[in-house]
Amino acid sequence: MTPTEINKLIKEKFPDAVVERAPLPELKLQPALERPKPLVRSAQILREEIQIKPECLRDVVLFCKNDSRLAFDILHLVSGIDYKAGEPLGVTYHLASIRHKHWVAINTRVARDKPVVASLMDIYPAADWLERETFDLVGIIFEGHPNLKRILCADDWEGHPLRKDYVFPQFYHGIPTAKELRWNS
């Protein structure tokens, strides 16, 4: 299936779950380099991202995994995104099907002041560390995750470093953290 056909199938099954957005401008695809043949060109993956309401995310993902026409059996990536300070945060899930050799990117947006979305760890065990990383760096809370704690920053680190409004601390437990400070100065 093409990404457009996948999105159409999801929209037919869950018409109230899909958030309609303005269409993207046409992209000119560059000629492929001599590399191993990809499943789908990356520009198509990005162009065919589908945005789902956060409360419908689990139902849509379960459908994508269990429907034989889709059979998305791999979760490649969970990306937490802070598009712009003051705006909602985003979470994008990149799914792939080995059997059908197709991909989809499912996106959802959550309020910055209450960034909560359901965990998909019970559906895709690979979501464990990916959700923890997104929680740690962007501050999105994955409801139902059995071990949601920091994975890259120290347990007592304050804030989430990949947010646009994050202010990097000058010191951490008395240790200077400034980027300008050289180790041998």
C-alpha positions, -999 to 999 in steps of 0.1 A, spaced: 0 0 0 11 35 -6 12 60 23 -19 78 8 -38 45 7 -28 38 43 -40 72 54 -73 67 35 -79 34 52 -73 49 87 -95 79 79 -123 55 68 -121 34 99 -116 63 124 -132 94 108 -135 113 141 -99 105 152 -81 122 123 -71 159 125 -73 175 91 -45 198 82 -37 220 52 -20 200 24 17 203 21 33 218 -11 45 194 -37 80 180 -31 105 173 -59 121 140 -51 158 138 -58 171 109 -79 180 80 -56 217 73 -49 231 39 -54 223 25 -20 203 -5 -7 168 -1 -18 146 16 9 111 5 17 97 39 9 115 72 1 118 92 32 101 123 16 70 102 12 70 91 48 71 128 59 45 139 34 21 112 44 22 117 82 -13 114 96 -23 134 127 -46 116 152 -64 130 183 -45 119 214 -75 101 230 -78 79 198 -42 70 195 -43 36 210 -73 25 190 -57 36 157 -24 20 165 -40 -13 175 -59 -12 142 -27 -5 123 -10 -35 140 -38 -60 138 -55 -53 105 -41 -78 79 -40 -51 52 -17 -30 72 1 -54 96 24 -27 111 46 -51 132 75 -28 140 78 5 159 109 22 146 108 54 165 90 76 189 98 113 185 89 140 209 87 174 192 84 210 205 74 229 174 74 263 189 75 277 225 39 282 238 23 258 213 13 221 218 39 194 219 39 166 193 46 129 195 53 110 162 53 72 159 70 56 129 56 22 121 66 -3 95 53 -36 81 79 -63 72 53 -83 53 39 -55 32 70 -33 31 52 -1 39 56 26 65 34 52 82 41 81 106 13 87 131 14 121 149 -5 134 178 -4 168 196 -8 173 234 -12 205 254 21 219 267 7 224 302 -7 188 304 14 168 280 -1 133 286 -6 106 260 -13 69 264 17 46 264 21 21 236 45 -2 254 20 -30 258 14 -29 220 50 -24 210 76 -34 236 102 -14 217 83 18 230 98 13 264 131 32 261 117 54 233 89 67 255 113 72 284 137 92 262 108 114 250 96 119 286 132 128 297 140 153 269 106 168 260 85 161 291 57 142 275 41 118 300 31 84 287 2 73 308 3 36 317 41 32 312 53 9 339 88 25 344 85 61 332 117 77 346 146 96 332 169 77 309 195 103 297 195 131 323 202 126 360 171 117 381 171 151 398 177 171 367 152 199 364 133 206 332 134 190 298 163 200 275 147 197 241 118 221 249 121 255 231 116 273 264 142 254 283 169 274 301 201 255 305 213 257 342 246 274 349 255 248 376 245 212 385 254 203 421 281 229 421 296 218 388 296 245 360 276 235 330 282 265 307 291 256 272 318 284 271 337 268 299 366 247 286 377 216 306 413 228 308 409 265 315 
